[in-house]
Amino acid sequence: MRIESLKIKKYRCLQNIEINNMPAFCVLVGANGTGKSTFFDVFRFLRDALKNNVRQALQVRGGYKEVITRGHENEDIEFEIKFRMKIIDKERLVTYVLKIGQEKNRPVVKREILRYKRGSYGSPFHFLDFQYGQGYAILNEEDFDKPDEELQREEQTLESKDILAIKGLGQFKRFKAASAFRLLIENWYVSDFHITDARGIKDAGYAEHLSKTGDNLPLVAQFLYESYPDIFNTVLEKMKQRVPGVSQIEAKNTEDGRLILRFQDSAFKDPFIARYVSDGTIKMFAYLVLLYDPNPHPLLCVEEPENQLYPSLLSELAEEFAAYTRKEGQVFVTTHSPDFINAVELDNIYWLEKKSGITNIYKASEDEILKGLVKEGDFPGYLWKQGLFGDANP
């Protein structure tokens, strides 16, 4: 299930952003403050709103007036996401629409829609449609041979007007599209990686997936070693290829019952614990653990992966991200590194510009000059460094 298009209206500096035919691997470049982090925060916001409610998701961001685009305080925040999912053995384009506004100075969900076409022709049918906490969902959405009037509607009233309908209905398998979309959002991974957290000693426990900060890296490494030895060995081989000297990695229990990572250097008899290993070694290992997750996330959002990594590793990391998308995942990356961009196809690159507080986004492959230069053999990263990506100068 991949996102094919995305519309964002009046979310901070993203007053009116639209990306169509979104590639599985999407790289965003732009100067500091142009809105790259805000773009990623849209995914965090939707995940937070699903986990709790819209009001709490807004509160942790300063409230509605801090999130709505400046000068549009009396208007609505809007999102539209189109993604493909398999329904009755056929891939269908599903659209999710969310409109958030205020009522008596309190945030409310003004409109929430989930729709897709039942046949090859006609308009998309609304299988979920809610306004201000009330609406309906279709129970027998897979009965494609029945006329619209025979589809069974179930009327619902939510506990509050700031709760997403997909939060409740998505828990029930009878609402197929709502359940699938809820699962999609819940499994988005928006990285907030911290080297110091990944180095730390961890209390013994259990973890199957890398956390957003990377603080459970030893636990996940132990899980892979014990439950998926083939995958762990693949990660180890990748590390040997990319980090000179690394011959072994293990998660080791300490005497007080905690867990640490130890890295064996072939040139030394005794291994190094994680706190004495380079930042780049830790970060590359964390990325490989994330990318070779046995149950991969449908979407990864990674900010500036080049930090702490040697430039020669960036092209290989870009290829690892691209390979992840070939396994039905989707990856969004922000970067300031020409070396990373050089390893990415022009069709996967977007640049952001900010003027008068408003961000615009442009697809690099739609610029005829860039297309011509790359066709002649120039690399995208060098072209960006030369200032040819609009006003998105490095």
N, C-alpha and C positions, 0 to 999 in steps of 0.2 A: 504494500500500500504506500504509494508515493504521492507527495504533493505535486500537483501539476501547475497550479496557478495560485497566486496569493494577492489579495487586495487589502490594504490597510488605509484607513481614513481617520485622521485627527488623533493619532496616537503620538503624543509629544511632537517631535520634529517631522514625523512621518505624516504629513497632512493628507497626501493623496498618492500612495505608492501602489503600483500594479506590476506584477511580474507574471508573464504568461509563458507557457512552454518551458517551465522551470527544469533545468537539468538535474540529474541525480546528484552530481557533484557541482556545487555552486560556491565560487570564491568571490568574496567582496573586498574591494580595496577602496581607500579614501583617506583623506587627512584625518587627524584626530578631531573628534567632535562633529563629524559629518553624519553620524547616526548608525554606525555599524553595530555598536553595542545595543542601541535602541531597537534595531531590527531583531537581534537575538532575544531581547527582552519581551518581544511580542509572544514568543513561544513560551517563555517563563510565565508570563502573565496568564495565558490561556491555561497552562498546566496548574497554576496556583488557583485560578478561578474554579477549575474543575475539582481540585482537591478540597477547597474550602467553599468560598463563594466570591462573587464579584466584589462585594464591599471590602472584604479582607484583602483581596488581591490588589485593590486600589490603595487601601490604607498603608500597606507596606511600601508603596511608591509615593506616599505623600498626599494621597487623596485624589479625588476626581479632578480638581482644579489644577493639580500638578501634572496630571497625565494627559488631559485634553490639550490639544494644540493651542498655543497662546492666541488670544483673539477670537476663539471659538468656544468660549466657556458655556454658552447656552445651547450648544449643539451636541451631537452624539458621536461616540467612538464606534467605528464599524470595522468588522473583519469579514472577509469572504475567502474560504479555502476550498479549492477543488482538488479532489484526490480520487484515484482509481482503486476500486475494491472488487473482489470477485463475489458475485451474487448469482446463484443458480448456474455455476460453471461458466459465467460470462463476466468479463471485466466491464464495469460500468463506471462512468464519471459521476461521482457524488459531490454535491455542493453543500457546504455548511456556511450559514450566514448568521452573524451575531451583531446585534446593535445594542449598545449600552448608553443609557442617558441618565437623567436625574428626575426624580419626582419628590417634591418638597425637600430639596437639598439632600436627598438620599439616592445613591446609585441603584438603578433598576435595569433588568434585562427587558428592553422594549420589544425586541423581536429576536427569535431564535428559530432557524429553519434548517431542516435537513431534507434535501431533495435529489432525485435522479430520474432519468427517463426509464419507463417500463418497457418501451419498444424502440424501434429504430426511428420512429417519427413522433411528432407531437412535442408538447412542452414538458419539462421535467415535472414530476408529481411530488407534492409535499408529503413526505412520510412522517415528518415531525414538524409541528408548527405551534409555537408558543408566543404569547404576548403578555407581559406584565404578570407572569406566574401562572397563566392559564392557557390551556391549549389541548392538542390531541396528538396521538401517535397511532400509526397504522399497525395493527396486529398481524395481518396476513399479507405483508408486503411482498412475499415471494409468490403469491398467486397471480402470475402475470397473465393468465388466460382469462381472468375475470374482468368485467367492466369496472370502471372507477367506482360506480355507485355501490358495488358489492364488496368493496374493501371495508374491513371492520375497523372503525375508529374507536379508540379508547380515550375518553376525555379525562384530563388530569388537572388537578390544582396543586401547585407546588407549595411548600411550607412558607416560602418567602419569595418576593419578586426579584431578589438578587441571586437566586440559585439557578444554575444552568440545568435545563431540562435533561441534557444528556448525562448529567451526573447521576440522577435517579434512574431514568429509563435505560441508561446504558448498562445497568447492572443485570438487566433481564434479557435472556437470550432470544425472547420472542420479538424484540426490537432489534433486528439484525444490523441495520445501518448504524443506529445509535450506539449499539454495543461495540461495533467495530471501530467507530470513530473515538469513542471514549478510550478504548484500549490503545489506539494510536497515540493520543495525547499523553496518556499515562506513561508511555514508554519512550517519550522524547527524552533525549539526553542533551542538556545544555551545560557545557563544561564550565566549572569555576575552579580550575585546577590550581593547587598551591603546593609548591615544592616542599615547603617545611612540613605540611600535613602528611605528604606521601612518605617523607623520611621517618616519621615518628614511629615509636614502638606502640603496638596495638594490643589491647587486652584480647586474650584468646576468645575466639567466637567463630562466627560463620558468615560468609558473604559470597554471593554468586556473581554480583555485578559491581563494577567499579563505581564508587560514589562520585558525585559531581566535583568534590574537592580532591579526590584521590586519597583521602585519609585512611581508607580500608585496603590499600594496595597489598599489604602482606597477607590479609585474609583471602583476597581473591586469588593471589598467587598460590596459596596453599590449596584452595578449592580446585583450581585448574590442575595442579600437580596430582592431587588425589583422585579427582573425578574424571578429568580429561587429560590423561598423560600425553596423548598424541598432540593435542593442541598446545600444551605447555612446552613440549619439545620443539614444536614449530616456532613458538615465541622465542625460545632459547636460541635456536639456530639463527633466527632473524637478528637477535642481539649480538651473536658472535660475528655476523657479517658486518654489522654497523658500528659496533663499539670494540675497538682493538683490545685484546687481552681478556675479555669476558669469556670464561669457559664454563661457568656454572652459576646458577641463581637458586637460592633456596629460602623458604620461610622457616625460620628456626625458633623453637620455643625457648624462652629464657627460664631461669630457675624460679622466678616468681610467677610463672604461668602466662607471661605475655609473649607476643610474637614480633619478630624483627625480620627484615630482609637482609640476606648476606650475599655478597657478590664475590665470586672466586676469580681472581686474576691468575692466568696461567703462569705468570712470571714469579708468583709468590706462593709460599706454602700455605699461609693462613688467609682466610677470606676477610673481606672488609664488610663491616655492617653498613647499612644504608646511609647513616649520618656522615660517613667519610667518603662516599662515592660522589662523583661529579653530578651537578644538576642535570646535565644533558643525559647522562646514563639513566638516572631515575625517570626523567620525563619520557625518554624513548621507550623504556620498559612499560611505563604506564599506558602510553598510546597503543603499544602492541597488545597489551592485555585487554584494552578496550576494543580494539579492532578485531581481535580474534575471540571475542565473547561467543560461547557456544549458542547462546540465544540472543542474537544481535538486536540492538535498538533499531526501530524503523527510521529514526532521524538522529543524527549527531550534529551538534553545534559547537564548534571549537574556535576560540578566539586566539589569534596570534600564536600558532604552534611553533613558530621559529624561535621564540624566547628560550634561551639556554641551550639551543641546539646548534651544532656546528653546521655552517652553510652547506657543506657537501651532503649532509644527511637530508636536507629539505626536499630534494627531488625524489628521493626514495620514500620519504614520508608522504609526499603528494601521490605517489603511485599506490601506496598502501590505502590511502583514502579512496582513490579511484577504484581500487580492487574491492573495497567494502561495498561500494554502490553496485557492483556487478553481482553481489549476493542479495539484491533486493533491498539494500539499505539506501539511505540518502544522507549526504554530508554537506553542511554549510560551514565554510571557513572564512574568517577574516584574517587579513595579513598585511604586513608592511614590508614583506621580503621579496625583492626582485627574484632571488634564487628560487623561492617557492613558486612564484607566478610563472617563471620560465618553464616549469614542469607541468603546466596546466594548459589545456586547449583553450583557445580564444573564446570558443562558444560557452565555456564554463565560467567566464570572468565577467563581473559587473563592477562598475565604479559608482561611488556616491559623491554627490556635490551638495553643498549646503549654501543657500543664498537667502539672506533676510530671515534666517532662522528656520527655513524650510528645506528639507532634503529631497533631492531627486535622484533617481537611479537609472543607469544606462547600461545596456548590454554591449560589451566590447565588440562582439562579432557583427553588430549592426552599424559599426563605424567603418565606412568604406576605406579610409586611409589606413586604419589598423589592419583591416583584412588584407589589403594590398601588401603592406609591409611584411606581415607574417607569412603570406604566400611566397614572398621573395626570400624568406629565410630568416627574418628577424625574430627575436624571442620577445614574448609579451612583457616579461619583467623588465627588460632593458628599455622597451618602448615606454613603459610606465615611468621608469626612472628618468627618462628624457622629457617627461611632461606631456606626453601625447594622449593621455587619458583625460581629456577635458581639463577641468580644474582640480582633478583628484591628484595633485602633485604629491610625490613622496616627501 
